[in-house]
Amino acid sequence: MTASTEIPVDIDSLRERIDTIDTELIRLWQERSSLSQEVGKARMASGGTRLVLDREREILARFREALGADGTQVALLLLRSGRGPL
């Protein structure tokens, strides 16, 4: 295809969709973090540990499998936001 026959791309529409997705990602991130904090409080209140390493490994593996190396970084940030820094 030459430049004159290409279908024009509506960059503004694409950016609008990206912004919509970002808004939803932020909302979901905050919801996940809140739920994770609730789980941690409930676990500790019942005499459990602050961290469950097997569970964290499962989450890391799930994100790595779905997103590759970047998935590991995303999962680490998600875990940190739910439990705080180690």
Disulfide bonds with the S-S distance in Angstrom:
none
